[in-house]
Amino acid sequence: MMEIYSPSHVQELLGIDSNTLRKYATLLEGHGYPIHRNNRGHRGYFEKDINTIRKFIDFSSQEGMTLELSAQAIMTWISEENKTVGVTENEPLHTSPDTEISQNRDFEELVERIENLERINMDLIKLLKEKAVREAYLEDKMNQILKYVERTEQLLEERSNFMLEETRKQIAAAQQRKWWQWWK
């Protein structure tokens, strides 16, 4: 009988927290991966599920891989793993020309999928670089605007101080005049 592991045990094995495990499981289930649930709806994990999540973590830790792409890669990996045929020592593998053609087609399809994933990764990297350039440009513009605002505030303060000083001088000059000099 296969042992079912609790989520807390899986978290401990994989070194992740409960939210992360729940997010990974939900994402995998959304892509068609079946995870065991008891009659109350709680998840239980078999050894194959733990290995799958471990592989998912490996995929998602690669540069340029999103969780969504990692889930798709896991499903491809699982379907390819299920297609592999085991060979026993007693039974040699016999391939017919049709089988070889089918295997070649499968191999070509797998290569095409890998190339497609590489193109997607390159596109994502390109988009990230473009975003970084745009963000640097915007940050530079913001710095220019901040400098302009600071300079404007400084000029306004200088002008205010100048006007205040001029007003004080005029008041001082007015106070020094005698009352009979006002009509001059």
C-alpha positions as CSV (number, residue, x, y, z in Angstrom):
1,M,0.0,0.0,0.0
2,M,1.3,3.5,-0.9
3,E,1.9,5.9,1.9
4,I,0.0,9.3,1.8
5,Y,2.0,12.2,3.2
6,S,0.4,15.2,4.9
7,P,1.0,18.7,3.6
8,S,3.0,19.6,6.7
9,H,5.3,16.5,6.1
10,V,5.7,17.5,2.4
11,Q,6.5,21.1,3.5
12,E,9.2,19.8,5.8
13,L,10.6,17.5,3.1
14,L,10.8,20.2,0.4
15,G,11.7,23.1,2.7
16,I,8.7,25.3,1.7
17,D,5.9,26.9,3.6
18,S,2.2,26.0,3.5
19,N,1.2,28.9,1.2
20,T,3.9,28.0,-1.3
21,L,2.9,24.3,-1.3
22,R,-0.8,25.2,-1.7
23,K,0.1,27.6,-4.6
24,Y,2.2,24.9,-6.4
25,A,-0.5,22.2,-5.9
26,T,-3.3,24.5,-7.1
27,L,-1.2,25.5,-10.2
28,L,-0.4,21.9,-11.0
29,E,-4.1,20.8,-10.5
30,G,-5.1,23.7,-12.8
31,H,-2.9,22.1,-15.5
32,G,-4.5,18.7,-15.1
33,Y,-2.1,17.1,-12.5
34,P,-4.2,14.9,-10.1
35,I,-3.4,15.4,-6.4
36,H,-5.2,13.0,-4.0
37,R,-7.9,14.6,-1.8
38,N,-9.7,12.9,1.1
39,N,-13.4,13.0,1.6
40,R,-13.1,16.3,3.3
41,G,-11.2,17.8,0.4
42,H,-7.8,18.0,2.1
43,R,-4.8,17.2,-0.1
44,G,-2.7,14.1,0.5
45,Y,0.6,13.5,-1.3
46,F,2.1,10.3,-2.6
47,E,5.8,9.9,-3.2
48,K,5.3,10.6,-7.0
49,D,3.6,13.9,-6.1
50,I,6.5,14.9,-3.9
51,N,8.9,14.1,-6.7
52,T,6.8,16.1,-9.2
53,I,6.7,19.1,-6.9
54,R,10.4,18.8,-6.4
55,K,10.9,18.8,-10.2
56,F,8.5,21.8,-10.4
57,I,10.7,23.7,-8.0
58,D,13.7,22.8,-10.1
59,F,12.1,24.0,-13.2
60,S,10.8,27.3,-11.7
61,S,14.3,28.1,-10.2
62,Q,15.8,28.2,-13.7
63,E,16.4,31.7,-15.1
64,G,13.4,33.0,-17.1
65,M,11.0,30.3,-16.0
66,T,7.7,31.5,-14.6
67,L,5.5,29.3,-12.4
68,E,3.1,29.0,-15.4
69,L,5.8,27.8,-17.8
70,S,7.2,25.5,-15.1
71,A,3.7,23.9,-14.7
72,Q,3.5,23.4,-18.4
73,A,7.0,21.9,-18.5
74,I,6.0,19.5,-15.7
75,M,3.0,18.3,-17.6
76,T,5.1,17.7,-20.7
77,W,7.7,15.9,-18.5
78,I,5.0,13.7,-17.0
79,S,3.5,12.9,-20.3
80,E,6.9,12.0,-21.7
81,E,7.7,10.0,-18.6
82,N,4.5,8.0,-19.1
83,K,5.3,7.4,-22.7
84,T,8.7,5.8,-21.9
85,V,8.7,2.0,-22.2
86,G,10.6,-0.1,-19.7
87,V,12.7,-3.0,-21.1
88,T,13.3,-6.1,-19.0
89,E,16.5,-8.2,-19.2
90,N,14.5,-11.3,-20.4
91,E,12.6,-9.4,-23.1
92,P,14.7,-7.7,-25.8
93,L,13.3,-4.6,-27.4
94,H,12.1,-5.2,-30.9
95,T,11.3,-2.2,-33.0
96,S,9.6,-2.2,-36.3
97,P,10.0,0.4,-38.9
98,D,6.6,1.9,-37.9
99,T,7.8,2.1,-34.3
100,E,11.0,3.8,-35.3
101,I,9.1,6.3,-37.4
102,S,6.8,7.0,-34.5
103,Q,9.7,7.4,-32.1
104,N,11.4,9.7,-34.5
105,R,8.2,11.8,-34.8
106,D,7.9,11.8,-31.0
107,F,11.6,12.9,-30.7
108,E,11.1,15.6,-33.3
109,E,8.0,16.8,-31.5
110,L,9.9,16.9,-28.2
111,V,12.8,18.8,-29.9
112,E,10.2,21.2,-31.4
113,R,8.6,21.7,-28.0
114,I,12.0,22.4,-26.4
115,E,12.9,24.9,-29.2
116,N,9.5,26.6,-28.6
117,L,10.2,26.9,-24.9
118,E,13.6,28.3,-25.7
119,R,12.1,30.9,-28.0
120,I,9.5,31.8,-25.3
121,N,12.4,32.1,-22.8
122,M,14.4,34.3,-25.1
123,D,11.3,36.5,-25.7
124,L,10.7,36.8,-22.0
125,I,14.3,37.7,-21.4
126,K,14.1,40.3,-24.2
127,L,10.9,41.8,-22.7
128,L,12.5,41.9,-19.2
129,K,15.6,43.7,-20.7
130,E,13.3,46.2,-22.5
131,K,11.3,46.8,-19.3
132,A,14.6,47.4,-17.4
133,V,15.6,50.0,-20.0
134,R,12.2,51.7,-19.8
135,E,12.4,51.7,-16.0
136,A,15.9,53.2,-16.1
137,Y,14.7,55.9,-18.5
138,L,11.7,56.7,-16.3
139,E,13.9,56.9,-13.2
140,D,16.2,59.3,-15.0
141,K,13.2,61.5,-16.0
142,M,11.9,61.4,-12.5
143,N,15.3,62.5,-11.2
144,Q,15.4,65.4,-13.7
145,I,11.9,66.5,-12.6
146,L,12.9,66.3,-8.9
147,K,16.0,68.5,-9.7
148,Y,13.8,71.0,-11.6
149,V,11.3,71.1,-8.7
150,E,14.1,71.6,-6.2
151,R,15.7,74.4,-8.3
152,T,12.3,76.1,-8.7
153,E,11.6,75.9,-5.0
154,Q,15.1,77.4,-4.4
155,L,14.5,80.2,-6.8
156,L,11.1,81.0,-5.3
157,E,12.6,81.1,-1.9
158,E,15.4,83.4,-3.1
159,R,12.9,85.7,-4.8
160,S,10.7,85.7,-1.7
161,N,13.7,86.6,0.5
162,F,14.7,89.3,-2.0
163,M,11.2,90.8,-2.0
164,L,11.1,90.7,1.8
165,E,14.5,92.4,2.0
166,E,13.4,95.1,-0.4
167,T,10.2,95.7,1.6
168,R,12.3,96.1,4.8
169,K,14.6,98.6,3.1
170,Q,11.6,100.6,1.9
171,I,10.0,100.6,5.3
172,A,13.4,101.6,6.9
173,A,13.8,104.4,4.4
174,A,10.2,105.6,5.0
175,Q,10.8,105.7,8.7
176,Q,13.8,107.9,8.3
177,R,12.0,110.6,6.4
178,K,10.6,113.5,8.4
179,W,6.9,114.2,8.3
180,W,7.4,117.4,6.2
181,Q,9.4,115.4,3.6
182,W,6.4,113.3,2.6
183,W,5.2,116.0,0.1
184,K,8.4,116.2,-1.8
